[in-house]
Amino acid sequence: MSDNPTPSRPAAVDAEGRKTAARKSTAPGRKATANKNAATSKRTTTAKTTATSKNATTAKTTATSKKTTANKNATTSKRTTTAKTTEAPARRPRRRPRFSVERGLFPPLGAKGRIALVVSLLTGLLTHGYHLFRYPLYLTDEGIYMQRAWSLVRETSLSPYTYDYDHAPLGWITLAGWVFPLPKQFETFGNAINTGRFLMLLVHIASVYLLFEIARRLSGSVLAATVTSFLFNVSPIAVYFQRQVLLDNLMMLWLLLSLFMLLRREVTIRSVFGGGVALGIALITKENAIFFVPSFMYLLYRRVKGSASSRFTSTLWPFAAATPIGGYVTYALLKNELLPSGFDFDLNNPPADHVSLLYTLWWQLNRNQGTLFSHTGLLQSSWLVRDKFLLIAGVCAMAICLWIGMRDRRRNLGFLIAGTLALGYAFYLVRGSVVLDFYVTPLIPMFALNIGMVTDRLLKGSFANRFMRGAHSVTRVAVPSFVAILLLASPASGYLVHTNTEGHTQIADQYQSKINLTGMQHAQIAWVRKHVPPNSRIIMDDDLWGELHDVRPFYPYAHSHWNASSDPDVRDKLFKKRWQNVDYIILSNKMRKSMMLNNADGRENWILQALRNSDRVWSVTEGNIKLEIYRVQ
C-alpha cells in the first residue's frame, strides 16, 4: 500500500480537514456578499452561514436545515474515518539491514578501515619479523618438516626415511615448493630452518589480512577486526609459535582462506568451490583441521539457505573439499599402503611388512596419554606462562560469543560462528589425547577473534549505552587502546616487557637484542664441523639434520634418535642396535627428556647406554637451555 492510497483527494488530519472545509464554505459566502444577492438556491441554503470576519466564518457555521447539517457532518466524519482507515495500515517500508552475515551485507571498509588494516599488517611484520632467525630455539619438528622438504627437492620422495603417514604431506610439499625456486634453495637465508621461517613470516602476514577481514565481516566492525589483529600480532604465545616452521601455521592459512571465501558478499560457485578446495588443502596439511569443519558447514548452510542454487552449492562444497583428500588417499592406495596387512588394526601388533595410512590414523585416534590440566601439564607449564591474558580472556569471550549467538541465531550468526570455531578446537585439546606444546597454535587466532568481537559488542551495545551514554566514538576507540597500552607496558603480561629471574624489568625475550638462542645451535654445528669426521655415525635431534646433510662436508650417517630407535633401515642396518656402533651423540636437555619419554617400550635403551659410555666434549648453557656433545668410548 503506497503513501497515497486513493485516487481522490484524501482528507488530512481533523484540524487540516476543518481548515480546508472552512476555506471552501467561505469562498461562496464572500462571493454572495460581493454581489449582494440572497442565497435562494438549495446549495446556498444548505451552506448558509453568517460570517462577520474570516476567523468567525472559519470557526462557526450556521446550518438552517438539521438534515443538511447532519448529512454534511456525516460526510465529513466519513471522510475522516476513511482517511484514518486508509492511513492506519500504511507503514513505513522495512529498512534493509545494513549488516547481515547470512545475506552477505557487510559495511564497506572505508578510509579508517584501510588505515587499520595497513597498521595491522605492519605490526605483524614488525613483531614476527624482528629477531626471526634468533628466537626461539630451533625446534625438533621444524627440523623434521624441513628434512622432508629436502627429501622432496633432492630425492623426489616424501621422506628420507620410511614415510609412515604420521602427517599428511602437503605441509612440506608447500615448503619444498617455496625452497625450490630460491637462488640458494635451503641456504638462501642461512640454513634450512631460517629459510622455512621466512616463509612463516609471509604466511603470518597473509593470515593477518584474512583474519582482519573475517573479523570485520562476522562483526560488521573495524574495531573488532583491529582488536583481533592486535592480539594475533602481539601475543607472546603467538609470536613464539607462529615464527616456527610448523604445519599448524600453514593449516591455519588455508582454513582462514576457506572461511574468507564463505564470507564473500555473494555466494557464487567460484567462492564455494574455492572455499571447499582450501579446506581440503588444510586437512591434508594437518588432520586436526577437521575440528573446524562443523562451523564451516553451518555457515555455508546459513549462507545458501533459501537460494535457488542451495542444493548445488551444498553438494559442490564437500566435493571440492574431498578432492585434495582423494589425491592423498589415492597415493596410499597406489602404493598398497592404505590398509594394514590382513586388515589387522591391533594396536599391540603394528603391521611389520608395510606401513598403512588407515592404521596410523587409528593409532593416533587411540592415543590417550594427555595430561593437559595437571600441574606438570602444558597448560600450566607452558601456555599460561607465555600468555595468561589471551587464554583466560579467550575462554570467557568464547562463552559470551556462544551465549550471544544462541540467543538470536539469525541476527548474531557471526558470534555463533566465532564461538563454535574456538569451541571445536578447544575440545580437541582437552579431549585427553596426546598434546604437544605447539598444538595450541590454531587456537590463538580463534581466541583473538572472540575477544575482538566481544570487545566491540561491549563498547557499542547496551553496555556502552548504559555506562558510556553520550560518549563520543573517539572515547570508544580510546578504551581498547588504553587496554592495549597496559598490556604492552605491564611486565606481568610479557607482551613487550617482562620481569627477569633477578626481579628486574626488561624487554621481553622475543624482542631482546642480547638474546640469540639459535646462535648456540650454530656454535654446536661449528664444533662438529671442526672436530668430527664426516663419516662418523652420529645420533642427534632433528633440528640439526638439514645443516649436516645439505651443507658440505656432508654427514650421511647423522640421524635423529627417533629414526635410530624405530626405523629398521637405520636401527638394524647402520647401528645394528648396538651402542658400540655410535661415535657421537649431539643433544640438548630437551632431547634427553624426549628420549626418556620415548623409551616406554625400551626402544631407546641402547642409545641411552651409549650415552652412559661417553665423554662430554662440548657444552653451552643459557637460561634453561643446555646443549652438549658426547664422544662415545
C-alpha positions as CSV (number, residue, x, y, z in Angstrom):
1,M,0.0,0.0,0.0
2,S,1.5,3.3,-1.0
3,D,1.5,6.6,0.9
4,N,-1.4,7.9,-1.4
5,P,-3.9,5.0,-1.2
6,T,-6.9,6.5,-3.0
7,P,-7.0,8.5,-6.3
8,S,-9.4,11.1,-4.8
9,R,-8.0,13.9,-2.7
10,P,-7.8,12.3,0.8
11,A,-8.8,14.0,4.0
12,A,-6.0,15.0,6.2
13,V,-6.0,15.0,10.0
14,D,-9.0,16.7,11.6
15,A,-7.5,20.1,12.1
16,E,-6.3,20.2,8.5
17,G,-9.8,19.0,7.3
18,R,-11.6,21.7,9.2
19,K,-9.3,24.3,7.7
20,T,-9.9,23.1,4.2
21,A,-13.7,22.9,4.7
22,A,-13.7,26.4,6.1
23,R,-12.0,27.7,3.0
24,K,-14.5,26.0,0.7
25,S,-17.5,27.4,2.6
26,T,-16.1,30.9,3.0
27,A,-15.4,31.4,-0.7
28,P,-19.0,31.2,-1.8
29,G,-20.1,33.3,1.1
30,R,-17.7,36.1,0.1
31,K,-19.0,35.8,-3.5
32,A,-22.6,36.1,-2.4
33,T,-21.8,39.2,-0.2
34,A,-19.9,40.9,-3.0
35,N,-22.9,40.5,-5.4
36,K,-25.4,41.5,-2.7
37,N,-27.7,38.6,-3.6
38,A,-29.7,36.5,-1.2
39,A,-29.0,32.7,-1.1
40,T,-32.0,31.3,-2.9
41,S,-30.6,28.1,-4.3
42,K,-30.7,24.8,-2.4
43,R,-26.9,24.6,-2.3
44,T,-26.6,28.1,-0.9
45,T,-29.3,27.4,1.7
46,T,-27.6,24.3,2.8
47,A,-24.3,26.1,3.3
48,K,-25.9,29.3,4.8
49,T,-23.5,31.0,7.2
50,T,-23.3,34.2,9.0
51,A,-19.7,35.4,8.7
52,T,-18.7,38.8,10.1
53,S,-15.0,38.0,9.8
54,K,-12.7,35.4,8.3
55,N,-12.0,33.9,11.7
56,A,-15.7,33.8,12.6
57,T,-16.6,32.2,9.3
58,T,-13.8,29.6,9.7
59,A,-14.7,28.8,13.3
60,K,-18.5,28.8,13.2
61,T,-21.1,27.6,10.6
62,T,-24.8,28.1,10.9
63,A,-27.0,25.5,9.4
64,T,-30.6,26.2,8.6
65,S,-31.5,22.6,8.0
66,K,-30.7,19.9,10.5
67,K,-30.9,17.3,7.8
68,T,-28.4,19.1,5.6
69,T,-26.1,19.8,8.6
70,A,-26.3,16.1,9.6
71,N,-25.5,15.0,6.1
72,K,-22.6,17.4,5.9
73,N,-21.3,16.2,9.3
74,A,-21.8,12.6,8.3
75,T,-19.9,13.2,5.1
76,T,-17.0,14.9,6.9
77,S,-17.0,12.1,9.5
78,K,-17.0,9.6,6.7
79,R,-14.1,11.2,5.0
80,T,-12.1,11.5,8.3
81,T,-12.9,7.8,9.1
82,T,-11.9,6.8,5.6
83,A,-8.7,8.7,5.9
84,K,-7.9,7.1,9.2
85,T,-8.8,3.6,8.0
86,T,-6.7,4.2,4.9
87,E,-3.7,5.6,6.7
88,A,-3.6,3.1,9.7
89,P,-2.3,0.1,7.8
90,A,0.2,2.2,5.9
91,R,3.6,1.5,7.5
92,R,6.9,2.7,6.5
93,P,8.6,0.1,4.4
94,R,11.1,-2.1,6.4
95,R,14.6,-0.8,6.0
96,R,17.0,-3.3,4.6
97,P,19.6,-4.1,7.3
98,R,23.0,-2.6,6.8
99,F,24.7,-5.6,8.2
100,S,23.9,-9.3,7.9
101,V,26.3,-12.2,7.8
102,E,23.6,-14.5,6.4
103,R,22.8,-12.2,3.5
104,G,26.3,-11.1,2.8
105,L,25.6,-7.5,3.8
106,F,28.9,-6.2,5.1
107,P,29.7,-2.5,5.7
108,P,32.4,-1.0,3.4
109,L,35.9,-1.0,4.7
110,G,36.2,2.8,4.4
111,A,39.3,5.0,4.9
112,K,39.6,4.3,8.6
113,G,39.3,0.6,7.9
114,R,42.1,0.7,5.3
115,I,44.3,2.6,7.8
116,A,43.6,0.0,10.5
117,L,44.4,-2.8,8.1
118,V,47.7,-1.3,7.0
119,V,48.7,-0.7,10.6
120,S,47.8,-4.3,11.5
121,L,49.9,-5.7,8.6
122,L,52.9,-3.6,9.5
123,T,52.5,-4.5,13.2
124,G,52.6,-8.2,12.2
125,L,55.6,-7.7,10.1
126,L,57.5,-6.0,12.9
127,T,56.5,-8.3,15.8
128,H,57.1,-11.5,13.9
129,G,60.0,-10.5,11.7
130,Y,62.2,-8.9,14.4
131,H,64.8,-11.5,15.6
132,L,63.1,-14.1,13.5
133,F,66.3,-16.1,13.0
134,R,67.5,-15.7,16.6
135,Y,64.4,-16.5,18.7
136,P,63.1,-19.0,19.6
137,L,65.4,-22.0,19.6
138,Y,65.2,-24.3,16.6
139,L,62.5,-26.9,17.3
140,T,62.6,-30.7,16.6
141,D,59.5,-30.5,14.4
142,E,61.0,-27.6,12.4
143,G,63.9,-29.9,11.5
144,I,61.6,-32.8,10.6
145,Y,59.5,-30.7,8.2
146,M,62.5,-29.1,6.5
147,Q,64.1,-32.5,6.4
148,R,61.2,-33.9,4.4
149,A,61.1,-30.8,2.2
150,W,64.8,-31.5,1.5
151,S,63.9,-35.1,0.5
152,L,61.3,-33.8,-2.0
153,V,63.8,-31.4,-3.6
154,R,66.9,-33.6,-3.5
155,E,65.4,-37.1,-3.8
156,T,61.8,-36.6,-5.0
157,S,60.4,-38.6,-2.1
158,L,58.2,-37.7,0.8
159,S,60.8,-38.5,3.4
160,P,64.5,-39.5,3.6
161,Y,63.3,-42.4,5.8
162,T,60.2,-44.6,5.6
163,Y,57.1,-42.4,5.3
164,D,54.7,-43.8,7.9
165,Y,51.8,-41.4,7.3
166,D,52.3,-39.7,10.7
167,H,51.2,-36.4,9.0
168,A,49.6,-35.6,5.7
169,P,52.3,-34.4,3.3
170,L,51.1,-31.1,1.9
171,G,52.8,-29.0,4.5
172,W,56.3,-30.0,3.5
173,I,55.3,-30.1,-0.2
174,T,54.5,-26.4,0.3
175,L,57.9,-25.9,1.9
176,A,59.6,-27.6,-1.0
177,G,57.7,-25.5,-3.4
178,W,58.9,-22.4,-1.6
179,V,62.5,-23.5,-1.4
180,F,62.9,-24.9,-4.9
181,P,62.9,-21.6,-6.9
182,L,65.1,-19.7,-4.4
183,P,68.6,-18.8,-5.6
184,K,70.4,-20.9,-2.9
185,Q,67.4,-23.0,-2.0
186,F,67.7,-24.2,1.6
187,E,70.7,-22.0,2.4
188,T,69.1,-18.8,1.0
189,F,68.5,-17.3,4.5
190,G,71.5,-19.0,6.2
191,N,70.2,-22.5,6.8
192,A,67.2,-24.7,6.1
193,I,65.1,-23.7,9.1
194,N,65.8,-20.0,8.6
195,T,64.5,-20.3,5.0
196,G,61.4,-22.0,6.3
197,R,60.9,-19.3,9.0
198,F,60.9,-16.6,6.4
199,L,58.0,-18.4,4.7
200,M,56.3,-18.5,8.1
201,L,56.6,-14.7,8.2
202,L,54.9,-14.3,4.8
203,V,52.2,-16.8,6.0
204,H,51.6,-14.7,9.1
205,I,51.2,-11.5,7.1
206,A,48.7,-13.2,4.8
207,S,46.9,-14.7,7.8
208,V,46.6,-11.2,9.4
209,Y,44.8,-9.9,6.3
210,L,42.4,-12.8,6.2
211,L,41.7,-12.7,9.9
212,F,41.1,-8.9,9.8
213,E,38.6,-9.3,7.0
214,I,36.9,-12.3,8.7
215,A,36.5,-10.5,12.0
216,R,35.1,-7.4,10.2
217,R,32.6,-9.5,8.2
218,L,31.5,-11.5,11.2
219,S,31.0,-8.5,13.4
220,G,30.4,-5.6,10.9
221,S,33.0,-3.6,12.8
222,V,36.5,-2.3,12.0
223,L,37.1,-2.1,15.8
224,A,36.6,-5.8,16.3
225,A,38.9,-6.5,13.4
226,T,41.6,-4.2,14.8
227,V,41.5,-5.7,18.3
228,T,41.6,-9.2,16.8
229,S,44.7,-8.4,14.6
230,F,46.4,-6.7,17.5
231,L,46.2,-9.8,19.7
232,F,47.1,-12.1,16.9
233,N,50.2,-10.0,16.2
234,V,51.5,-9.1,19.7
235,S,50.5,-12.0,21.9
236,P,53.8,-13.6,23.2
237,I,52.4,-17.1,22.6
238,A,51.5,-16.2,19.1
239,V,55.0,-14.7,18.4
240,Y,56.7,-17.8,19.9
241,F,54.8,-20.5,17.9
242,Q,54.0,-18.6,14.7
243,R,57.6,-17.9,14.0
244,Q,58.4,-21.6,13.9
245,V,58.2,-23.8,10.8
246,L,55.0,-25.7,11.9
247,L,52.3,-27.4,9.9
248,D,49.8,-25.7,12.2
249,N,50.6,-22.3,10.7
250,L,50.2,-23.5,7.1
251,M,47.0,-25.2,8.1
252,M,45.6,-22.0,9.6
253,L,46.4,-20.0,6.5
254,W,44.2,-22.4,4.4
255,L,41.5,-22.5,7.0
256,L,41.3,-18.7,7.1
257,L,41.2,-18.6,3.3
258,S,38.4,-21.1,3.2
259,L,36.4,-19.1,5.8
260,F,37.1,-15.9,3.9
261,M,35.7,-17.4,0.7
262,L,32.5,-18.4,2.5
263,L,32.1,-14.8,3.7
264,R,32.1,-13.2,0.3
265,R,29.2,-10.8,-0.4
266,E,27.7,-13.2,-2.9
267,V,27.9,-16.9,-2.6
268,T,29.0,-17.9,-6.1
269,I,30.0,-21.2,-7.5
270,R,33.6,-19.9,-7.6
271,S,33.7,-18.9,-4.0
272,V,32.0,-22.2,-2.8
273,F,34.4,-24.3,-4.8
274,G,37.4,-22.3,-3.8
275,G,36.4,-22.4,-0.1
276,G,36.0,-26.2,-0.3
277,V,39.4,-26.8,-2.0
278,A,41.1,-24.5,0.6
279,L,39.5,-26.6,3.4
280,G,40.6,-29.8,1.7
281,I,44.2,-28.5,1.5
282,A,44.1,-27.6,5.2
283,L,43.0,-31.1,6.0
284,I,45.9,-32.7,4.1
285,T,48.3,-30.1,5.6
286,K,47.4,-31.2,9.1
287,E,44.5,-33.5,10.0
288,N,43.3,-31.7,13.1
289,A,41.7,-29.1,10.8
290,I,38.7,-31.4,10.9
291,F,37.6,-29.9,14.2
292,F,36.8,-26.7,12.4
293,V,34.6,-28.3,9.8
294,P,31.2,-28.3,11.7
295,S,31.3,-24.5,11.9
296,F,32.2,-24.2,8.3
297,M,29.3,-26.4,7.3
298,Y,26.8,-24.5,9.4
299,L,28.0,-21.2,7.9
300,L,27.6,-22.5,4.4
301,Y,24.1,-23.8,5.2
302,R,23.0,-20.4,6.5
303,R,24.5,-18.5,3.6
304,V,22.8,-20.6,0.9
305,K,19.6,-21.3,2.7
306,G,16.6,-20.4,0.6
307,S,18.6,-19.7,-2.6
308,A,17.8,-21.3,-5.9
309,S,21.2,-23.0,-6.0
310,S,21.3,-24.2,-2.4
311,R,21.3,-27.9,-3.3
312,F,24.0,-27.5,-5.9
313,T,26.3,-25.4,-3.7
314,S,25.7,-27.6,-0.7
315,T,26.9,-30.6,-2.8
316,L,29.7,-28.7,-4.5
317,W,31.5,-27.6,-1.3
318,P,32.1,-31.1,0.2
319,F,33.0,-32.4,-3.2
320,A,35.7,-29.7,-3.6
321,A,37.0,-30.4,-0.1
322,A,37.2,-34.1,-0.8
323,T,39.2,-33.6,-4.0
324,P,42.6,-32.9,-2.3
325,I,41.9,-35.6,0.3
326,G,41.1,-38.1,-2.5
327,G,44.5,-37.4,-4.0
328,Y,46.2,-38.3,-0.7
329,V,44.2,-41.5,-0.3
330,T,44.9,-42.5,-3.9
331,Y,48.6,-42.1,-3.3
332,A,48.4,-44.5,-0.4
333,L,46.2,-46.9,-2.4
334,L,48.6,-47.0,-5.4
335,K,51.5,-47.8,-3.0
336,N,49.4,-50.5,-1.4
337,E,49.7,-48.7,1.9
338,L,46.0,-47.8,2.5
339,L,45.1,-50.8,4.7
340,P,47.2,-52.9,7.0
341,S,48.1,-56.5,6.1
342,G,45.2,-58.8,6.8
343,F,43.0,-55.9,7.7
344,D,44.6,-56.1,11.2
345,F,44.2,-53.0,13.3
346,D,45.6,-54.5,16.5
347,L,47.4,-51.6,18.2
348,N,49.6,-54.1,20.1
349,N,50.9,-55.6,16.9
350,P,51.7,-52.9,14.3
351,P,52.0,-54.2,10.7
352,A,55.5,-55.4,10.0
353,D,55.6,-55.8,6.2
354,H,54.5,-52.2,5.3
355,V,53.1,-49.0,6.7
356,S,49.4,-48.2,6.5
357,L,47.5,-44.9,6.3
358,L,44.4,-46.1,8.0
359,Y,46.3,-48.0,10.7
360,T,48.3,-44.8,11.5
361,L,45.0,-42.8,11.7
362,W,43.5,-45.5,14.0
363,W,46.6,-45.4,16.2
364,Q,46.5,-41.6,16.5
365,L,42.9,-41.7,17.4
366,N,43.6,-44.1,20.3
367,R,46.4,-42.2,21.9
368,N,45.3,-41.1,25.3
369,Q,48.3,-40.1,27.3
370,G,47.2,-36.5,27.7
371,T,47.9,-34.6,30.9
372,L,46.8,-31.1,29.9
373,F,45.3,-30.0,33.3
374,S,47.9,-31.5,35.7
375,H,50.3,-29.2,37.4
376,T,53.0,-30.5,35.1
377,G,50.8,-30.3,32.0
378,L,51.3,-27.9,29.1
379,L,48.5,-25.6,30.2
380,Q,50.3,-24.5,33.4
381,S,53.9,-25.2,32.5
382,S,53.9,-23.6,29.0
383,W,50.8,-21.9,27.7
384,L,49.7,-19.8,30.7
385,V,53.3,-18.9,31.4
386,R,53.6,-17.4,27.9
387,D,50.2,-15.6,27.8
388,K,47.7,-15.7,30.6
389,F,45.6,-12.8,29.2
390,L,44.9,-14.3,25.8
391,L,44.0,-17.7,27.1
392,I,41.8,-16.6,30.0
393,A,40.1,-13.8,28.2
394,G,39.7,-16.1,25.2
395,V,37.8,-18.7,27.1
396,C,35.5,-16.0,28.6
397,A,35.0,-14.4,25.2
398,M,34.2,-17.7,23.6
399,A,31.5,-18.4,26.2
400,I,30.0,-14.9,25.7
401,C,30.0,-15.3,21.9
402,L,28.2,-18.7,22.2
403,W,25.6,-17.1,24.5
404,I,25.0,-14.1,22.3
405,G,24.9,-16.3,19.2
406,M,22.4,-18.9,20.7
407,R,20.1,-16.1,21.9
408,D,19.4,-14.9,18.3
409,R,21.0,-17.1,15.7
410,R,19.7,-15.0,12.8
411,R,21.0,-11.6,13.9
412,N,24.1,-12.9,15.7
413,L,25.3,-15.5,13.3
414,G,28.8,-14.0,13.4
415,F,29.1,-14.5,17.2
416,L,27.8,-18.1,16.9
417,I,30.4,-18.9,14.2
418,A,33.3,-17.4,16.1
419,G,32.3,-19.2,19.3
420,T,31.9,-22.6,17.7
421,L,35.3,-22.3,15.9
422,A,37.1,-21.8,19.2
423,L,35.0,-24.4,21.0
424,G,35.6,-27.1,18.3
425,Y,39.4,-26.8,18.6
426,A,39.4,-26.4,22.3
427,F,37.5,-29.7,22.5
428,Y,40.3,-31.3,20.5
429,L,42.9,-30.0,23.0
430,V,41.0,-31.2,26.2
431,R,39.7,-34.5,24.9
432,G,42.5,-36.4,26.6
433,S,44.8,-37.4,23.7
434,V,48.5,-36.7,23.3
435,V,49.0,-32.9,23.1
436,L,52.3,-31.3,22.2
437,D,53.4,-27.8,23.1
438,F,52.7,-26.2,19.7
439,Y,49.2,-27.7,19.3
440,V,47.7,-24.6,20.8
441,T,48.7,-22.6,17.7
442,P,45.4,-22.8,15.8
443,L,43.5,-21.7,19.0
444,I,45.3,-18.3,19.1
445,P,43.6,-16.6,16.1
446,M,40.2,-18.1,17.3
447,F,40.6,-16.7,20.8
448,A,41.7,-13.3,19.3
449,L,38.6,-13.3,17.1
450,N,36.3,-13.9,20.0
451,I,37.9,-11.3,22.2
452,G,37.7,-8.8,19.3
453,M,34.0,-9.4,18.7
454,V,33.1,-9.2,22.4
455,T,35.1,-6.0,22.9
456,D,33.2,-4.4,20.0
457,R,29.8,-5.5,21.4
458,L,30.6,-4.2,24.9
459,L,31.7,-0.8,23.5
460,K,28.8,-0.4,21.1
461,G,26.0,-2.3,22.6
462,S,23.8,-2.0,25.6
463,F,26.8,-1.8,28.0
464,A,28.0,1.3,26.2
465,N,24.6,2.9,26.2
466,R,24.2,2.3,29.9
467,F,27.7,3.2,31.1
468,M,29.1,5.4,28.3
469,R,25.9,7.3,27.4
470,G,26.8,10.2,25.2
471,A,30.3,9.1,24.7
472,H,32.0,10.1,21.5
473,S,33.2,7.4,19.1
474,V,36.8,8.5,19.9
475,T,36.2,7.5,23.5
476,R,35.1,4.1,22.5
477,V,38.2,3.6,20.4
478,A,40.3,5.0,23.3
479,V,39.1,2.3,25.7
480,P,40.7,-0.7,23.9
481,S,43.7,1.5,23.0
482,F,44.2,2.1,26.7
483,V,44.0,-1.6,27.5
484,A,46.5,-2.4,24.7
485,I,48.9,0.1,26.2
486,L,48.5,-1.6,29.6
487,L,49.3,-4.9,28.0
488,L,52.4,-3.6,26.3
489,A,53.6,-1.8,29.4
490,S,52.8,-4.3,32.1
491,P,55.6,-6.7,32.9
492,A,53.1,-9.3,34.1
493,S,51.7,-9.7,30.6
494,G,55.0,-10.2,28.8
495,Y,53.7,-8.6,25.7
496,L,56.6,-6.1,25.4
497,V,58.4,-6.2,28.8
498,H,58.7,-8.8,31.5
499,T,60.4,-9.4,34.8
500,N,63.5,-11.5,34.6
501,T,64.7,-14.0,37.2
502,E,66.5,-11.3,39.1
503,G,63.4,-9.2,39.5
504,H,64.3,-6.5,37.0
505,T,62.0,-5.3,34.3
506,Q,63.4,-5.7,30.8
507,I,62.4,-6.1,27.2
508,A,60.6,-9.4,26.5
509,D,62.7,-12.3,25.1
510,Q,61.1,-12.2,21.7
511,Y,62.4,-8.6,21.2
512,Q,65.6,-8.8,23.4
513,S,68.6,-7.8,21.2
514,K,71.0,-9.6,23.5
515,I,69.3,-13.0,23.2
516,N,70.5,-15.2,20.4
517,L,69.2,-18.7,21.2
518,T,69.8,-20.2,17.7
519,G,73.4,-18.9,17.9
520,M,74.0,-21.7,20.5
521,Q,73.0,-24.3,17.9
522,H,75.2,-22.6,15.2
523,A,78.1,-22.9,17.6
524,Q,77.2,-26.6,18.2
525,I,77.3,-27.3,14.5
526,A,80.5,-25.3,14.1
527,W,82.3,-27.5,16.6
528,V,81.0,-30.7,14.9
529,R,82.4,-29.5,11.5
530,K,85.7,-28.7,13.1
531,H,86.3,-31.8,15.2
532,V,84.0,-34.6,13.9
533,P,84.9,-36.6,10.8
534,P,82.1,-36.6,8.1
535,N,82.0,-40.5,8.1
536,S,81.1,-40.6,11.9
537,R,78.0,-42.3,13.0
538,I,76.0,-39.6,14.9
539,I,72.8,-39.6,16.9
540,M,71.2,-36.2,17.3
541,D,68.0,-34.2,17.2
542,D,66.1,-33.4,14.0
543,D,66.7,-29.6,14.2
544,L,70.4,-30.2,13.1
545,W,69.5,-32.6,10.3
546,G,69.5,-30.0,7.5
547,E,72.8,-28.5,8.5
548,L,74.6,-31.8,8.4
549,H,73.0,-33.2,5.2
550,D,72.7,-30.2,2.9
551,V,76.0,-28.3,3.5
552,R,79.4,-29.6,2.7
553,P,81.0,-31.5,4.2
554,F,78.0,-33.8,4.4
555,Y,77.4,-36.2,7.3
556,P,75.4,-39.0,5.7
557,Y,75.4,-41.1,8.9
558,A,74.0,-38.4,11.2
559,H,70.5,-39.5,12.2
560,S,67.8,-38.5,14.6
561,H,67.3,-40.6,17.8
562,W,63.7,-41.1,16.7
563,N,64.8,-42.8,13.5
564,A,67.7,-44.6,15.2
565,S,65.3,-46.2,17.6
566,S,62.3,-47.0,15.3
567,D,63.3,-47.1,11.6
568,P,64.6,-50.6,10.7
569,D,66.9,-49.2,8.0
570,V,68.7,-47.0,10.5
571,R,68.4,-49.1,13.6
572,D,69.2,-52.5,12.2
573,K,71.3,-51.9,9.2
574,L,73.5,-48.9,10.3
575,F,73.7,-49.2,14.1
576,K,72.7,-52.8,14.4
577,K,71.0,-51.7,17.7
578,R,74.4,-51.7,19.5
579,W,75.7,-48.8,21.4
580,Q,79.3,-49.6,20.3
581,N,78.4,-48.5,16.8
582,V,77.7,-44.9,17.8
583,D,80.5,-42.4,17.6
584,Y,79.0,-39.2,18.7
585,I,75.8,-38.0,20.4
586,I,74.7,-34.4,19.9
587,L,71.9,-33.5,22.2
588,S,70.1,-30.9,24.2
589,N,68.3,-31.1,27.6
590,K,65.0,-31.3,25.7
591,M,66.3,-34.2,23.5
592,R,67.4,-36.0,26.7
593,K,63.9,-35.7,28.1
594,S,62.3,-36.9,24.9
595,M,64.5,-40.0,24.9
596,M,63.3,-40.8,28.3
597,L,59.6,-40.3,27.4
598,N,60.0,-42.3,24.2
599,N,61.5,-45.3,26.0
600,A,58.3,-46.8,27.5
601,D,58.9,-50.0,25.4
602,G,62.7,-49.9,25.8
603,R,63.4,-48.9,22.2
604,E,66.0,-46.3,23.2
605,N,67.8,-48.3,25.8
606,W,70.8,-48.9,23.5
607,I,71.1,-45.2,22.8
608,L,70.9,-44.3,26.5
609,Q,73.6,-47.0,27.1
610,A,75.8,-45.3,24.5
611,L,75.3,-42.0,26.4
612,R,76.4,-43.6,29.6
613,N,79.5,-44.8,28.0
614,S,80.6,-41.5,26.6
615,D,82.5,-38.4,27.5
616,R,81.3,-34.9,27.2
617,V,83.5,-32.9,24.8
618,W,81.5,-29.7,24.4
619,S,78.6,-27.9,26.2
620,V,77.0,-24.5,26.4
621,T,74.2,-23.3,28.8
622,E,71.9,-20.2,28.6
623,G,69.0,-20.0,31.0
624,N,67.1,-23.3,31.0
625,I,68.7,-24.4,27.7
626,K,71.7,-26.7,27.7
627,L,73.4,-28.1,24.5
628,E,76.0,-30.8,24.7
629,I,78.2,-33.1,22.5
630,Y,79.4,-36.5,23.7
631,R,82.0,-38.8,22.2
632,V,81.2,-42.5,22.8
633,Q,84.1,-44.5,24.1
